[in-house]
Amino acid sequence: MIKVSVMYPNKPGARFDHDYYRDRHMPLVQRLMGEKCKRYTVDKGMAGGAPGTAPTYVAMCHIFCDSVDAFQAGFGPHAAEILADIPNYTDLQPVLQISEVVVGGN
């Protein structure tokens, strides 16, 4: 299992519509990817590592797929449509990381 993390850096003055991201963008991603997207989570940054500090990322999503090939097969054909939706909720440039899930819990 792999996890694709899409992280939006917390930058002063940047725009991020959490409601749109949660209610419209990520369901769009899941619908377009179909069964290739096993599940996803959405995080809203609250705080940094030290008391009183801002979060490093204002928001993140994590898309779980069976493999990198499965992610590419699900995302690739719809990349233009998915990426075109980004300006509807943010003016930030996302940071992407693909990780192997080595331990999963409930």
Backbone hydrogen bonds, N-H to C=O, Kabsch-Sander energy under -0.5 kcal/mol:
donor,donor_aa,acceptor,acceptor_aa,energy
2,I,65,C,-2.9
3,K,99,S,-2.8
4,V,63,I,-3.0
5,S,3,K,-0.7
5,S,97,Q,-3.4
6,V,4,V,-0.5
6,V,61,C,-2.6
7,M,5,S,-0.5
7,M,95,V,-3.3
8,Y,59,A,-2.8
10,N,56,T,-2.6
11,K,9,P,-0.9
14,A,11,K,-2.1
17,D,89,Y,-2.8
18,H,16,F,-1.0
21,Y,17,D,-2.3
22,R,18,H,-2.7
23,D,19,D,-3.1
24,R,20,Y,-2.6
25,H,20,Y,-2.2
26,M,21,Y,-2.4
28,L,24,R,-1.7
29,V,25,H,-2.4
30,Q,26,M,-2.6
31,R,27,P,-2.6
32,L,28,L,-2.7
33,M,29,V,-2.6
34,G,30,Q,-1.8
36,K,33,M,-1.6
37,C,34,G,-1.6
38,K,36,K,-0.9
38,K,64,F,-2.4
39,R,64,F,-1.0
41,T,62,H,-1.8
43,D,60,M,-3.1
45,G,43,D,-0.5
45,G,58,V,-1.7
48,G,53,T,-2.3
53,T,50,A,-2.0
58,V,8,Y,-2.5
59,A,8,Y,-1.0
60,M,43,D,-2.0
61,C,6,V,-1.9
62,H,41,T,-2.1
63,I,4,V,-2.7
64,F,39,R,-2.8
64,F,62,H,-0.5
65,C,2,I,-2.0
71,F,67,S,-2.2
72,Q,68,V,-2.9
73,A,69,D,-2.4
74,G,70,A,-2.0
75,F,71,F,-3.3
76,G,72,Q,-1.9
78,H,75,F,-1.7
79,A,75,F,-0.6
79,A,76,G,-1.3
82,I,78,H,-2.6
83,L,79,A,-3.1
84,A,80,A,-1.9
85,D,81,E,-0.8
85,D,82,I,-0.9
86,I,83,L,-1.0
88,N,85,D,-1.8
89,Y,86,I,-2.1
90,T,86,I,-2.0
91,D,15,R,-1.4
95,V,7,M,-3.2
97,Q,5,S,-2.3
99,S,3,K,-2.7
101,V,1,M,-2.4
102,V,100,E,-0.8
